[in-house]
Amino acid sequence: MLLNFDYDGVIADSLGNLLNLTIKAQASMAVGRTPTRNDFATLEDMTFEELARVIEIPADKIPTFIETVRDLEHRPTGPTFLFPDISTVFEKLAQDHQIVVITASTTETVTQVLEENGLSRTVAKVMGGELGLSKAKRIAMAQADFDSNLENTVMIGDAISDIRQGKLAKVKTVAVTWGFQSRALLIAENPDHLADTPMDLLTFFK
């Protein structure tokens, strides 16, 4: 199967780092309001563009906000930790499936974290937010790259937008409850599966 994973909140416990990045970006621009954890917990679309709207960045300043966040991503912000058991899960899943990471973070940032944690060999491709494409479009690109049909393709995410994008791409969806958004919020999107721990994924994808 082709397993498309979101990164932040699914693979990496990165909410603290992302919150710090966006706080710094907003403060440097002195427009809008300071981002909060609740903003990430309730975003309809887990993108920096949507976050900018929520924190009241003027529309004409949103591209600058995104560019500032991207620039800050390349500066040291402290270590990024993977969720418990993710390394084990990826090692096992990669034996039988193709793993792709589809993320709002940059390809470079995600690739570096995967390499630091010895997981780069388990991931066939990383498709970062700098591509400027929706996750649904990137899922379709991954399907073409790895010759995967709809029945054998899955989107795995921790946000309602991940589930919506998976459905838009007409693939199966798995919502994980250890990330940014609540279990109740995810259940309301009717994903095909709900995973409460990373190890649950091994059961789904035997």
N, C-alpha and C positions, 0 to 999 in steps of 0.2 A: 504494500500500500504506500501511497504518498501521504506522509504526515506533515502538515504545515503547522508549525508552532509559532505562536506569538512569543515574544522574548520577555519584555518587562512584565513581571507579575506571574509569569508561567515558568520560565527557566531561571530568571534572575530576580532576587529579592531587592529590587532597585527603586522602590518608591521613594525612599529617603533621598537618594541621589538625584532622581528626577525632580523631586520637589525643590531641592536646593538649587538645581540648575535653573528652573523656571522662576524661582524667587529672585535669583541674581539677574536673570534676563529682564524681568519686569522692573526691578529696582534701577537697573542701568538706564532704562528708557524713561522712567518716571511717568508712565502713563498706566491707566487701568488700576487694578488693585492687586494686592499680594495673593498669589495662589495658596490654596490650602489642601490638606489631605482629602477633605470632603469633596473638593472639586474633581479630583481623580476618581473618587469612589462613585461619582454620579454622572460622569461625562457620558453623553449619548454617543459620541464618536471619540475614541481614544487616540486623538491626534493633537499635535501642538497647535494646529490651526483652530481646532474646536476649543481647546483650553484658552487660547487667546481671546476668543469671543466671550467665553464664560467670565473671564476676569476683566472684561470690558476694555480690552485693547481696541482702539479705533481701527476700523477696517483697513485704512490706508497704512497703518503701522504693523499689521499682522505679519507681512513678509519679513520685516525687520526683526520682529520678535522671534520668528522661527530661525532666521539666520543667526541671531544672537545665541539662541539655545544650541544650535548646531556647533557654533564656534566654542562655546563653553564645554560641550561634550568632549572636545579634544584636549581639555585641560584636566589635570589630576583633581578628582573630587573625593578620593577615598576609595577603598576596595569595593568591588561589587561581588556579593556572595550569591551562590546558587542555592536554590531551595534544597532542603534535605532529600536525598534519594534521586535527585534529577540526574546526576552523573550515572548512577546504576541503571536507571530507566533508559537513558539514551544509549548506553553501551549495549543493552539487550535489544532494544527496538531496532537499532541500526543493523543488527544481524539479519533481519528479515524485511526491513522496510527502508524507503528513502525518506530522510528527514530534511525538511526545508524550514528555515526560520524566516518569518515574514513579520516585520517590525517597523514601528515608527522611529526607532533609534537608527543611527547610521550603521551601515554595513561594517565600516571600519571598527566602530566601538564594539559591536557584538562579536565580530571575528576575533578581536583581541581577547575578550573575556573567555570565549570558547577555547582559544589556544592556551590561555593561562591555566585553565582548568582541565586540560587534556582531552577536550571534547571536539576539537576541530575535525578529527578524523571521522566522527560519527555524523557530521552534518554535511549533506551534499551541496547545499547552497544557502547563502544568506541574502535576503532581498530587503534592503533597508529603506527607510523613509525618504532618503535623498532621491529615490527614483521618481517621487512625485506621483505615484499611482495608488489607487485604492487597493485594499487587500484582496478584494474580489478579482481585480485585474491581475494582481501578482499570483494569485492562486491559479488562474488560467494560464499564465506564463509558465509556472512550475509544472502544470499538467503537460504542456507542450514539450517542455524540456525533458521530462522523464516519462513521456508517453503513458500517462495515467488517465484512466477514464473517470467519470463522475462517481461511479460506485466504489472505486478504490482510492478516493481522495477524501481527506479529512482536514478540517480546520480546528485547531485546538487553541482556545484562548480564555482569558480571565475577565473579559469585558463584554458587555452586551453588543458593542460594535463588532467584536470578533465573530460572535454568533450570527449577527445580521449579515456580515460580509460573507461568511461561509454559506449562508442560505442564498444570498444573492448569486454566489458562484455555483449554486445548486449541488453543493457537496455536503457530506455528513459533518456534523459539528459536535465538539466536546467542550463543555464549559468546565473550567477548573475553579475550585472555590478557595484556593490558598492565595489568590492574588489581590488585585486592586479593588474589585467590586464584590458586593455581597452575594451570598448564595441565593437569597430571595430574588434579587434583581436578575440574576442569571436564569433561575428557574422560569421566570416569567417570559423568557425568550424561547422556551421550549427547545432546548438543544437535544440532539439525539442521545447524548450521554452526559452525565454529571460526574465529575471526578473530585472526590474529597481529599485524596492524597495522590502524589505522583505515582505510587505503586499501583493505583487503580488502573492506570493507563496500560500496564502490562496485561491486565485481565481483558481489557477491551480489545487489544491488538494481538492476541495470541496467534 
